[in-house]
Structure formats: C-alpha cells, structure tokens
Amino acid sequence: MIIPKTLEECKSQEEAVLYHLSHFATGLTQDDANELYGIQRLGARIYNLRELGYEIITIRETGKNRFGHTTPFGRYFLKRRSE
C-alpha cells in the first residue's frame, strides 16, 4: 500500500490513517480518527498496517475523559524511513 498524497486519494480507512500519520506531526488518537475520518476502531487499522510492514510507534498518554476521570490512551506515529 502506497501512502496517499491527498485525502481524496484515500479509498480505505487504512489509507486515511497512513495519510494522516505521514502528513501531521501531531500523531493520531482514537478521538482524532473518529472525528476526522469516522474510524471507530483505530487499533484494528493500526494492526492491519503493522501487518503490512509499516512501523507505527505508540506513545502512551493520559488525559481526562468526558466524566473528568484520568484515563490512558495511545497516540500513534509513523516511523520515518531514512532515505
């Protein structure tokens, strides 16, 4: 799978995740994926991409949920390949 250059080129959720990870330095969280791309199971998409050979790094963070409780979550980043 080739990384799409524009969002319009994305034909699958995996391609949308690859597009985001390659174009935005902020990474991608489940909330971001749901809000921006309608992806409800980001972990499954990340799993599929890793199975295809993409090196995706998970950074564990904590934040407040809608009830004000502290909760852990992952932020995903695409490992840059050295040219």
Backbone as CSV, one residue per row, in Angstrom:
resi,resn,N_x,N_y,N_z,CA_x,CA_y,CA_z,C_x,C_y,C_z
1,MET,0.845,-1.174,0.000,0.000,0.000,0.000,0.893,1.241,0.000
2,ILE,0.613,2.129,-0.912,1.372,3.376,-1.031,0.671,4.464,-0.219
3,ILE,1.449,5.310,0.426,0.888,6.393,1.234,0.245,7.422,0.306
4,PRO,-1.050,7.701,0.493,-1.729,8.686,-0.359,-1.166,10.093,-0.153
5,LYS,-1.119,10.869,-1.247,-0.621,12.242,-1.174,-1.715,13.216,-0.753
6,THR,-2.976,12.875,-1.034,-4.098,13.734,-0.637,-5.174,12.873,0.030
7,LEU,-6.008,13.514,0.805,-7.096,12.802,1.473,-8.081,12.237,0.448
8,GLU,-8.246,12.924,-0.664,-9.173,12.477,-1.708,-8.741,11.150,-2.328
9,GLU,-7.453,10.840,-2.267,-6.938,9.584,-2.824,-7.249,8.375,-1.936
10,CYS,-7.609,8.606,-0.693,-7.827,7.518,0.270,-9.098,6.753,-0.066
11,LYS,-8.946,5.455,-0.266,-10.092,4.610,-0.591,-10.425,3.628,0.532
12,SER,-9.635,3.654,1.601,-9.892,2.768,2.738,-9.523,3.500,4.026
13,GLN,-9.956,2.944,5.136,-9.601,3.535,6.425,-8.100,3.442,6.670
14,GLU,-7.475,2.349,6.252,-6.035,2.210,6.416,-5.296,3.315,5.653
15,GLU,-5.760,3.620,4.451,-5.131,4.684,3.673,-5.321,6.041,4.345
16,ALA,-6.489,6.280,4.939,-6.729,7.535,5.651,-5.792,7.658,6.849
17,VAL,-5.567,6.554,7.561,-4.644,6.568,8.701,-3.227,6.848,8.213
18,LEU,-2.797,6.175,7.152,-1.462,6.415,6.593,-1.306,7.866,6.154
19,TYR,-2.326,8.398,5.499,-2.292,9.793,5.066,-2.068,10.705,6.267
20,HIS,-2.849,10.510,7.307,-2.740,11.365,8.490,-1.365,11.239,9.141
21,LEU,-0.917,10.022,9.346,0.362,9.804,10.022,1.535,10.370,9.228
22,SER,1.425,10.405,7.920,2.534,10.913,7.108,2.489,12.429,6.901
23,HIS,1.329,13.050,7.145,1.192,14.482,6.888,1.087,15.351,8.139
24,PHE,0.804,14.763,9.288,0.611,15.554,10.503,1.531,15.057,11.607
25,ALA,2.367,15.943,12.120,3.364,15.582,13.134,2.755,15.345,14.505
26,THR,1.478,15.657,14.678,0.832,15.517,15.987,0.433,14.089,16.300
27,GLY,0.556,13.176,15.335,0.134,11.803,15.564,-1.374,11.670,15.428
28,LEU,-1.893,10.519,15.819,-3.317,10.233,15.670,-3.809,9.463,16.881
29,THR,-4.894,9.938,17.481,-5.532,9.237,18.596,-6.876,8.686,18.119
30,GLN,-7.488,7.840,18.936,-8.799,7.295,18.595,-9.820,8.417,18.416
31,ASP,-9.791,9.410,19.304,-10.732,10.529,19.182,-10.536,11.277,17.864
32,ASP,-9.263,11.523,17.496,-8.961,12.193,16.227,-9.499,11.377,15.054
33,ALA,-9.209,10.082,15.061,-9.603,9.203,13.958,-11.120,9.174,13.793
34,ASN,-11.832,9.147,14.903,-13.291,9.123,14.858,-13.836,10.450,14.327
35,GLU,-13.324,11.542,14.849,-13.817,12.866,14.461,-13.468,13.225,13.013
36,LEU,-12.226,12.949,12.607,-11.761,13.373,11.287,-12.130,12.418,10.157
37,TYR,-12.118,11.107,10.440,-12.280,10.119,9.372,-13.401,9.108,9.609
38,GLY,-14.091,9.206,10.735,-15.164,8.262,11.033,-14.664,6.867,11.372
39,ILE,-13.407,6.770,11.803,-12.821,5.471,12.137,-13.085,5.177,13.600
40,GLN,-13.836,4.106,13.862,-14.207,3.776,15.229,-13.276,2.762,15.876
41,ARG,-12.521,2.026,15.082,-11.611,1.012,15.615,-10.195,1.263,15.100
42,LEU,-9.598,2.352,15.567,-8.268,2.731,15.108,-7.244,1.646,15.394
43,GLY,-7.338,1.004,16.545,-6.391,-0.052,16.888,-6.369,-1.168,15.857
44,ALA,-7.509,-1.504,15.305,-7.587,-2.549,14.279,-6.912,-2.087,12.988
45,ARG,-7.108,-0.815,12.632,-6.454,-0.277,11.430,-4.943,-0.243,11.610
46,ILE,-4.475,0.129,12.812,-3.039,0.155,13.110,-2.478,-1.269,13.013
47,TYR,-3.194,-2.230,13.555,-2.779,-3.634,13.482,-2.598,-4.057,12.025
48,ASN,-3.588,-3.749,11.187,-3.516,-4.123,9.767,-2.307,-3.492,9.086
49,LEU,-2.045,-2.217,9.380,-0.907,-1.530,8.767,0.413,-2.127,9.234
50,ARG,0.492,-2.492,10.504,1.718,-3.143,11.003,1.922,-4.488,10.321
51,GLU,0.849,-5.209,10.075,0.938,-6.496,9.378,1.449,-6.304,7.945
52,LEU,1.194,-5.139,7.357,1.673,-4.833,6.015,3.116,-4.324,6.011
53,GLY,3.699,-4.182,7.205,5.102,-3.795,7.287,5.377,-2.356,7.692
54,TYR,4.351,-1.567,7.928,4.568,-0.189,8.363,4.967,-0.178,9.830
55,GLU,5.984,0.609,10.140,6.438,0.739,11.518,5.705,1.909,12.160
56,ILE,4.789,1.571,13.043,3.977,2.575,13.723,4.299,2.518,15.210
57,ILE,4.630,3.673,15.742,5.023,3.792,17.145,3.806,4.238,17.956
58,THR,3.651,3.634,19.133,2.585,4.031,20.049,3.194,4.748,21.236
59,ILE,2.724,5.959,21.493,3.116,6.717,22.676,1.928,6.702,23.621
60,ARG,2.144,6.210,24.832,1.071,6.164,25.828,0.969,7.514,26.530
61,GLU,-0.253,8.034,26.617,-0.522,9.308,27.273,-1.706,9.131,28.210
62,THR,-1.943,10.127,29.040,-3.136,10.142,29.875,-3.849,11.471,29.688
63,GLY,-5.136,11.439,29.847,-5.956,12.641,29.719,-7.261,12.433,30.460
64,LYS,-8.085,13.441,30.459,-9.392,13.371,31.126,-10.455,12.917,30.132
65,ASN,-11.311,12.008,30.576,-12.425,11.606,29.731,-13.599,12.562,29.954
66,ARG,-14.726,12.303,29.331,-15.862,13.222,29.434,-16.459,13.299,30.827
67,PHE,-16.087,12.361,31.694,-16.570,12.371,33.068,-15.561,13.002,34.018
68,GLY,-14.422,13.444,33.474,-13.399,14.076,34.290,-12.426,13.102,34.930
69,HIS,-12.520,11.829,34.567,-11.613,10.827,35.115,-10.353,10.737,34.258
70,THR,-9.217,10.529,34.899,-7.962,10.344,34.178,-7.964,8.966,33.537
71,THR,-7.627,8.922,32.254,-7.652,7.663,31.515,-6.472,7.588,30.534
72,PRO,-5.910,6.401,30.333,-4.804,6.266,29.382,-5.320,6.139,27.945
73,PHE,-4.506,6.578,27.003,-4.823,6.391,25.585,-3.517,6.374,24.799
74,GLY,-3.592,5.917,23.563,-2.409,5.856,22.715,-2.443,6.919,21.634
75,ARG,-1.286,7.437,21.303,-1.121,8.351,20.173,-0.141,7.668,19.220
76,TYR,-0.554,7.514,17.971,0.224,6.747,17.007,1.002,7.659,16.072
77,PHE,2.226,7.232,15.743,3.112,7.952,14.840,3.716,6.964,13.852
78,LEU,3.915,7.404,12.630,4.584,6.593,11.616,6.075,6.819,11.733
79,LYS,6.816,5.733,11.886,8.280,5.848,11.968,8.793,6.231,10.594
80,ARG,9.576,7.291,10.573,10.132,7.783,9.304,11.249,6.872,8.839
81,ARG,11.238,6.549,7.580,12.291,5.734,6.998,13.426,6.642,6.565
82,SER,14.627,6.261,6.877,15.776,7.076,6.452,15.976,6.882,4.958
83,GLU,16.173,7.965,4.280,16.341,7.951,2.817,17.754,7.615,2.456
